[in-house]
Each structure stands twice: as C-alpha cells, then as structure tokens.
Amino acid sequence: MTVEERVKNVVAQQLKVNLEDIKNNSDFVKDLGADSMASIELVAAFEAEFDVEMDEDAALKVKTVGEAIKFIQNMLDQ
C-alpha cells in the first residue's frame, strides 16, 4: 500500500467519510468536516499508522489530504 492509500484509509476511518470522497485536494475542515478534536485524533492515528512522531503544531497546519501525504512522506524519507 502506498503512503497516499494509507493516509486516505486513516482519514476515512477517523472522519467516517467514504474513501471515494477523499481527494488529494480535500480540505480536512471544509470538505471532510474535521473539527479541532478530530484533527488531533487524526494526527495520533497517522502517528500510529506510520510509526512516527509528529510535531503536533506543524501537523495541525496541514490543511489538505495532499499536504498530509507530502508531510508524512517527508518524515518517512528522513
């Protein structure tokens, strides 16, 4: 599974949205309905899925699914 597929799976599970509704340009808040609590839970879910520790402030600045994919890919490449 690619990073993109894994990110979208986590988003679908955490935000209870259909996988096919999640696009790379989907905004977590505007398009997918994430509130601040859901955003924090999403960061925790990404950390668990990818076995990484994220800087929470930096992670919470990520606004779209595509940005999240890039952010996580960059962490994995380090």
Z-matrix of the N, CA and C atoms (Angstrom, degrees):
N
C 1 1.458
C 2 1.528 1 109.81
N 3 1.321 2 116.63 1 138.27
C 4 1.465 3 120.37 2 -179.83
C 5 1.529 4 110.33 3 -79.40
N 6 1.329 5 115.32 4 165.81
C 7 1.471 6 120.44 5 175.30
C 8 1.526 7 109.05 6 -58.29
N 9 1.322 8 116.32 7 -43.01
C 10 1.470 9 120.32 8 -179.72
C 11 1.523 10 111.71 9 -58.83
N 12 1.331 11 116.95 10 -46.63
C 13 1.476 12 120.33 11 179.76
C 14 1.525 13 110.85 12 -63.33
N 15 1.313 14 116.38 13 -41.91
C 16 1.470 15 120.03 14 -179.13
C 17 1.524 16 110.97 15 -65.68
N 18 1.335 17 117.05 16 -42.53
C 19 1.471 18 120.88 17 177.90
C 20 1.532 19 109.53 18 -59.68
N 21 1.322 20 116.64 19 -47.53
C 22 1.468 21 120.12 20 -177.83
C 23 1.529 22 111.46 21 -64.92
N 24 1.324 23 117.54 22 -36.64
C 25 1.465 24 120.30 23 176.72
C 26 1.525 25 111.21 24 -63.07
N 27 1.331 26 116.53 25 -43.94
C 28 1.470 27 120.68 26 178.85
C 29 1.530 28 109.82 27 -62.61
N 30 1.325 29 116.57 28 -44.69
C 31 1.470 30 120.84 29 179.97
C 32 1.536 31 110.01 30 -60.42
N 33 1.331 32 116.66 31 -45.40
C 34 1.471 33 120.69 32 -179.66
C 35 1.528 34 110.95 33 -59.60
N 36 1.328 35 116.56 34 -44.98
C 37 1.468 36 120.46 35 -179.13
C 38 1.521 37 111.57 36 -67.54
N 39 1.323 38 116.68 37 -47.38
C 40 1.466 39 120.53 38 -174.79
C 41 1.528 40 112.67 39 -69.36
N 42 1.328 41 116.64 40 -40.92
C 43 1.470 42 120.04 41 -175.22
C 44 1.518 43 112.46 42 -98.51
N 45 1.344 44 115.69 43 0.54
C 46 1.466 45 121.57 44 178.05
C 47 1.535 46 111.71 45 53.21
N 48 1.324 47 114.17 46 52.05
C 49 1.462 48 120.88 47 175.31
C 50 1.526 49 108.30 48 -121.09
N 51 1.320 50 116.56 49 157.52
C 52 1.460 51 121.11 50 179.32
C 53 1.518 52 110.35 51 -70.62
N 54 1.317 53 115.46 52 136.79
C 55 1.455 54 122.12 53 -179.73
C 56 1.525 55 111.40 54 -53.03
N 57 1.330 56 116.32 55 -41.63
C 58 1.470 57 119.12 56 -177.51
C 59 1.531 58 113.06 57 -70.21
N 60 1.325 59 117.98 58 -13.29
C 61 1.468 60 121.49 59 176.92
C 62 1.530 61 112.33 60 -86.56
N 63 1.313 62 117.30 61 -6.91
C 64 1.465 63 121.48 62 -176.35
C 65 1.524 64 109.31 63 -95.68
N 66 1.325 65 115.69 64 115.07
C 67 1.461 66 122.37 65 178.22
C 68 1.531 67 108.38 66 -112.22
N 69 1.318 68 116.86 67 163.10
C 70 1.463 69 119.63 68 179.09
C 71 1.523 70 112.26 69 -62.53
N 72 1.348 71 117.01 70 -29.37
C 73 1.459 72 119.22 71 179.20
C 74 1.525 73 112.82 72 -92.59
N 75 1.341 74 118.37 73 7.46
C 76 1.470 75 121.22 74 177.88
C 77 1.528 76 109.75 75 -66.28
N 78 1.322 77 115.38 76 128.19
C 79 1.461 78 122.13 77 177.07
C 80 1.534 79 107.55 78 -84.91
N 81 1.334 80 115.75 79 129.43
C 82 1.468 81 119.40 80 -176.70
C 83 1.529 82 112.43 81 -56.30
N 84 1.333 83 117.30 82 -41.39
C 85 1.458 84 120.95 83 -176.25
C 86 1.531 85 110.86 84 -84.90
N 87 1.335 86 116.52 85 -55.51
C 88 1.475 87 120.70 86 -173.61
C 89 1.522 88 112.85 87 -69.02
N 90 1.327 89 117.30 88 -43.72
C 91 1.463 90 120.34 89 -173.93
C 92 1.525 91 113.86 90 -94.07
N 93 1.342 92 116.43 91 -32.54
C 94 1.469 93 119.78 92 -172.28
C 95 1.526 94 113.52 93 -110.63
N 96 1.341 95 116.85 94 -2.58
C 97 1.458 96 120.63 95 171.75
C 98 1.521 97 116.43 96 76.59
N 99 1.342 98 116.92 97 21.68
C 100 1.473 99 118.93 98 179.98
C 101 1.529 100 110.23 99 -75.06
N 102 1.333 101 116.47 100 132.89
C 103 1.461 102 119.50 101 171.70
C 104 1.531 103 107.11 102 -99.87
N 105 1.323 104 117.37 103 -175.92
C 106 1.460 105 119.13 104 -175.15
C 107 1.535 106 111.99 105 -63.15
N 108 1.325 107 116.97 106 -36.90
C 109 1.468 108 119.85 107 178.80
C 110 1.522 109 110.31 108 -66.92
N 111 1.317 110 116.97 109 -43.26
C 112 1.467 111 121.36 110 179.08
C 113 1.527 112 110.32 111 -63.25
N 114 1.320 113 116.74 112 -35.91
C 115 1.468 114 120.45 113 179.47
C 116 1.525 115 110.98 114 -64.07
N 117 1.323 116 116.73 115 -42.19
C 118 1.467 117 121.17 116 178.64
C 119 1.529 118 109.93 117 -65.96
N 120 1.323 119 116.78 118 -41.21
C 121 1.470 120 120.79 119 178.04
C 122 1.526 121 111.14 120 -65.54
N 123 1.315 122 116.22 121 -33.43
C 124 1.461 123 121.47 122 178.17
C 125 1.529 124 110.02 123 -65.45
N 126 1.322 125 116.76 124 -44.61
C 127 1.473 126 120.91 125 177.28
C 128 1.533 127 109.46 126 -58.08
N 129 1.325 128 116.63 127 -45.99
C 130 1.469 129 120.78 128 179.69
C 131 1.528 130 110.69 129 -61.92
N 132 1.328 131 117.01 130 -39.72
C 133 1.464 132 121.05 131 179.82
C 134 1.529 133 110.97 132 -67.14
N 135 1.339 134 117.28 133 -39.53
C 136 1.473 135 120.44 134 176.11
C 137 1.522 136 110.56 135 -63.62
N 138 1.332 137 116.63 136 -41.48
C 139 1.466 138 120.34 137 178.44
C 140 1.521 139 110.63 138 -60.00
N 141 1.322 140 116.84 139 -42.74
C 142 1.462 141 121.31 140 179.92
C 143 1.524 142 110.79 141 -67.72
N 144 1.326 143 117.09 142 -45.03
C 145 1.469 144 121.53 143 -177.85
C 146 1.530 145 112.19 144 -62.34
N 147 1.340 146 115.78 145 -41.69
C 148 1.466 147 119.65 146 -173.82
C 149 1.520 148 113.21 147 -103.58
N 150 1.336 149 117.23 148 1.70
C 151 1.449 150 122.31 149 179.74
C 152 1.533 151 111.64 150 52.43
N 153 1.342 152 114.90 151 51.30
C 154 1.465 153 122.04 152 178.51
C 155 1.521 154 108.60 153 -130.94
N 156 1.314 155 115.06 154 163.58
C 157 1.455 156 120.01 155 173.56
C 158 1.519 157 107.46 156 -113.92
N 159 1.317 158 116.14 157 122.10
C 160 1.460 159 120.56 158 -176.77
C 161 1.512 160 110.70 159 -100.86
N 162 1.321 161 114.76 160 148.53
C 163 1.455 162 120.78 161 169.21
C 164 1.534 163 105.44 162 -73.06
N 165 1.318 164 116.63 163 113.30
C 166 1.465 165 120.03 164 -172.02
C 167 1.525 166 112.49 165 -60.17
N 168 1.336 167 117.23 166 -42.41
C 169 1.467 168 119.78 167 179.99
C 170 1.523 169 111.04 168 -61.02
N 171 1.329 170 116.43 169 -45.33
C 172 1.474 171 120.52 170 179.05
C 173 1.525 172 110.32 171 -64.96
N 174 1.331 173 116.42 172 -43.14
C 175 1.462 174 120.73 173 -178.24
C 176 1.529 175 111.19 174 -63.59
N 177 1.318 176 117.56 175 -37.50
C 178 1.464 177 120.75 176 -178.03
C 179 1.530 178 112.85 177 -74.12
N 180 1.341 179 117.02 178 -12.15
C 181 1.470 180 120.40 179 175.51
C 182 1.522 181 111.24 180 -81.89
N 183 1.324 182 116.58 181 -12.74
C 184 1.464 183 121.54 182 178.23
C 185 1.529 184 108.00 183 -71.52
N 186 1.321 185 116.52 184 123.36
C 187 1.470 186 120.18 185 -172.34
C 188 1.519 187 114.13 186 -105.34
N 189 1.338 188 117.84 187 -25.76
C 190 1.464 189 119.24 188 -175.73
C 191 1.530 190 110.60 189 -123.54
N 192 1.308 191 115.37 190 164.31
C 193 1.463 192 121.52 191 178.68
C 194 1.536 193 109.75 192 -61.15
N 195 1.330 194 117.04 193 -42.95
C 196 1.466 195 120.98 194 178.94
C 197 1.520 196 112.38 195 -60.47
N 198 1.337 197 116.79 196 -40.86
C 199 1.468 198 120.72 197 177.24
C 200 1.526 199 110.46 198 -64.22
N 201 1.321 200 116.66 199 -38.59
C 202 1.469 201 120.75 200 178.96
C 203 1.531 202 110.37 201 -64.02
N 204 1.330 203 116.64 202 -41.46
C 205 1.468 204 120.83 203 179.09
C 206 1.528 205 109.44 204 -60.92
N 207 1.353 206 116.90 205 -46.83
C 208 1.472 207 120.79 206 179.82
C 209 1.526 208 111.04 207 -63.36
N 210 1.335 209 115.83 208 -43.59
C 211 1.465 210 122.02 209 -178.31
C 212 1.540 211 110.02 210 -59.14
N 213 1.314 212 116.17 211 -47.72
C 214 1.465 213 121.03 212 -178.56
C 215 1.533 214 110.85 213 -69.97
N 216 1.340 215 116.58 214 -40.82
C 217 1.464 216 119.72 215 178.59
C 218 1.531 217 110.34 216 -59.97
N 219 1.327 218 116.66 217 -41.88
C 220 1.469 219 121.17 218 178.01
C 221 1.529 220 110.89 219 -61.27
N 222 1.319 221 116.57 220 -41.43
C 223 1.474 222 120.28 221 178.61
C 224 1.519 223 110.98 222 -63.95
N 225 1.323 224 116.85 223 -41.20
C 226 1.464 225 120.87 224 -178.21
C 227 1.522 226 111.48 225 -70.53
N 228 1.339 227 116.94 226 -27.66
C 229 1.468 228 121.05 227 -178.50
C 230 1.526 229 112.76 228 -77.74
N 231 1.327 230 117.00 229 -15.36
C 232 1.473 231 120.25 230 -176.15
C 233 1.521 232 112.01 231 -75.85
